[in-house]
Amino acid sequence: MPTVHPIVTKKKIRFEIQNISPSSLGLVPTMGALHKGHLSLIDQSTIENELTVVSLFVNPTQFNNDEDLKHYPNTMDQDLIKLMAYGKKLLVFTPTTNEIYGSGITAKKFDLMGLDQSMEGKSRPNHFQGVATVIQILMDIIQPNKMYLGEKDFQQLQIIRLIKQQLQWNTKIIACPTIRESNGLAMSSRNIKLSQDLRIQSQSIYRSLLYAKKAIETCPIHLIKREVTKTINQLPNLKLDYFEIVEPKTLTPISKAQKGQSYRGCIAVYARHIRLIDNIEIHY
């Protein structure tokens, strides 16, 4: 079956972009294992830009667990088939680790202003240094007018916004809404590893966020957190990693909500060995 032709080298992707010389260029950075969430980002980019680059690269420096990296889903052939529909609106960049990092596979050190100290950063040390490193490398290579990121990875989104300001990228960051399965589960590349039983139990993640969104009107934060913890941990194959209600810009967990303010409820749950994250906007 024919597929799109992936581009592996920095030199080649730069040549193709310069050859097309698009009036506007979008970038959708991914680690592959594409699902409808990814495709929604690509859809928006291809509508808004003459040309879009989709990167498929599993970035080793953002994994603090070698087993997690080893077992991260690899569906390259299926990904390329899914991207066929976009035709000439798309270039697909599939670099090797050596092409991105050369001989030294190490993350740079960014001043993330404390945005990496809670939630994902606390559970996955140095994760966001790896994320920031690969995004900077991709930005240097592609130099897009717009970059499209999903709100599902809200902490990551806020950190990349910070890096944009610090490095003064002339690129607009477009945040796209979380795409969900019919049962409310946020779409993730890791979902393909869920058994039917785990998929059913994992519905409680989004339900817990919906509960928090409503409960904040009448219930103290510490009681909301207690109820979410109980709801998740009472299920036989789920274990709560964290649940926080945070101030969106600083990602600082709050202990008391203020009238007229907006927050984010952020959650991470282990479904056996599969780690799932989600978030929701909360108004008080």
N, C-alpha and C positions, 0 to 999 in steps of 0.2 A: 504494500500500500504506500503511495507517495506521501511524503511529508514535506513540511517547510525545511529549508536548508539552514541548519544552525551555523552561526559564525563563532569561531573558537578564539581567535586572536584579537588583541587590542588594535593592532595595526589594521586588520581587515574591517573591523566594525567602524573604526574612524573613517576608513576609505569609503565605505558604503554610505555613511551619513553625509560625508562631504560630496560624494558623487550625486546623491539625491538632492542635497541642499534644500531641505524642507523649510517652509515658512515658519513652521512650529514643530517642536520635537518633544514628545512625551517619553517618560521612563517609568516602567513598572518593574521594580526589583522584586524577584521572588526566589524561593529555594526549590522551585519545581513542585511536583505532586499537585498540579493545578486542579482547582475546584471552582465552583460557581462564584465564590468570593473573589478569587483572582480574576476570573473572566469579567466580573463586573468592573474591576479597575481598568482592564484592557479595553472593555467596551467604551468607558467614559473617555479614556485617552484617545482612542481612535476617532471618536466623535469630535473631540476638541483640538486634535492635532493632525497635521498632514502626515506625519510619520511617528510611529511608536516603537521604542526598543523595549522588549521584554527580556530580562535577564533570568536565566535558570542556573543558579549557583548555590550549592549547599556550602555555606560559609563555616569553615572549621573553627575560626577564632571566637565564634559566639556560643560554642558548646563548652560547658564546663564538665560535661559527663561524656566520656568516650563511648560508652554503650549507647547513649542517646544519639550521638553522631552516627555510630555504626548502623543503627536500626532506623535512621530517618528514612521515610519512604522515598524510593527512587522510581519514578514512572516516566522517564524521559521519552520513551517512544509514544506513550499515550499523550503526553503533553504536546509533543510536536504535531500529532494528529489534530488535537483540539485547536491548535493555533493556525491550522491550514485555512480556516474560514475567513481569516482576516486578510489574506492575500498580500498585496503589495503595500498595504498600510502598516506592515509590521516587519521589523528585523528581530531575529531571535539570537541572543548572545549567550553562549554556553561555554564560558571559559573554564579551563582547568585551574586547579589550585595553584599550580606553578605560574600560570599566566597572570593570576591576580597578585600573588604574593612573592613570586620569585623563589629564591632559595630559603627565605626566612618566613615561616608561617607564624607571625606574631601580630598581636593587636597593638595599635598605637595607644597613647595615653591622652585622653581628652579630659578637660575640666567640665564635668557634667553638672556642676552646681548642685550636687546632692540629689538630682533627679533619679540617679541610679542606686540610691541607698535603701529604698523600700521595695516591697512587693517582689517583682521579678528580679530586681537587682540583689535583694537580700537572699532570695532562694537560689539565684544563679550568679555567683560572684564573677565579675568581669564580663558577663554576657553583653552588656551594652557597650563596653569598650570595643568588643568584636563587631557589633552591629555598626557602630559609628565608623569604625575603620573601613569596613567593606563598602558602606554607603559613600564615604569620601572617595574611595578608589573608583567606584562606578560613576560618581559625579564627574570626576576628573576625566574619565574616558569618554563618557557619553555627552556631557555638557548639555543637558536638556533644558527646555523652557519650563516644563512642568514635570513634577514627580508625583505619582499616585500611590497613596498608602492607605491601608485599611484601618478603621477605627477599632477593630477587634484588638489590635496590639496598641492599646492607647498609650501606655507608658513609652513604648518605642517611638510612637508618633511624636510625643512631646519632646523626647530627647533629640530626635532628628530635626525638629523645629528649632531647638536650641543650637544645634550644630550649624544649621543654616545661618542663624544670626551671627554666630561666632566667626564663621569662615566667609561670611558675606557672599553666599551663593546668589547669583542672579537667576534663581529658579523658584517658581511658585510651587509650594507643597499643597497638593489637593488631598484632603481627607475624605475618604469614601465610607459610607455606612456599612456596618457589619451585615453580612448576608447569612441568613439562618436556614437550617433545615426545617421541614414542616413541623417538627416537634419543638422548635425553638433553639435547638443546639447550634451554637455558632459554628459555621463552616471552618474547618481546619484540615490541613494536610494529614494531621494525626488521626482524624476521624475514621479513616479507612482501616485502622488497626482495631477499632472497637468491635467487640462481639455484639450480637443482638441484645443480649442481656445488659451489657455495659451501656449500650446506646440508650436503652430505655431508662436505666438509672440516671444517666447523665442529663436527662431532661430537667432534673432537679436543680442544675446549675443556673439555667436561665430563670426558672421559677423562683429561685432564691433572690435573684437580682430584681425581679418584678415585685416580690414581697418587700424588699428593702426600699424600692422606689415609692411604694405606697405607704409603708410603715413610718417613714421619716416624718410624716405629717403629725403623728401622734405618739411616737415611741422614741425613747432615748437611744443614742447610737450604741451604747454598750449592750442594751437588750436586743437590738437588731442583730448585732454581731453574734450574740449568744444563740439566738434562734437560727440564724443561718448555719452556724457551726453544728448545732444539733441536727438540723435537717439533712445536711450533707453526711455527717459522720454516722448517722443511724442506718444508712444504707450499707449493705454488706461489702460492696466492692469499691466504695468511694472513701476518700480521705481528704479533708480540707487542708490545703497548703496555707492559704491566707484568704481573708476577706477584709477589705478596707473600704471606707468611704473617704475619698480624698478631695482636696482642693485641686482643680484641674491643671492649673499652671505650675504649681510647685510640687504637686503629687504628695503633699503632706497629709497624712491621715488626720481626720478631724475627730474630736470627742464630743462636739456639740454643734448642731446645725444652726445657721443664722437665717432668719426670714429674708426672702428675696434672693437668696444665693443659689448657685448651681454647683453640683458636685459630680463626682464619678464614683459609682460603686464598682470595685474591681475584685475579681475572684480568680483563684487558681485551685484546681482540684485534681487529685490523682485518681484515675479510674484504673485500678490495679497499677500497672507500671506506666500507663499512658497519662501524660500531663496535659490538662485542658485549661485554657484561660478564657475569660469573657469579661465584659464590663457593660455598664449602662449609665446613661445620663440621669441624674437625679436633681429635681428642683424642689426647693423648700419654700 
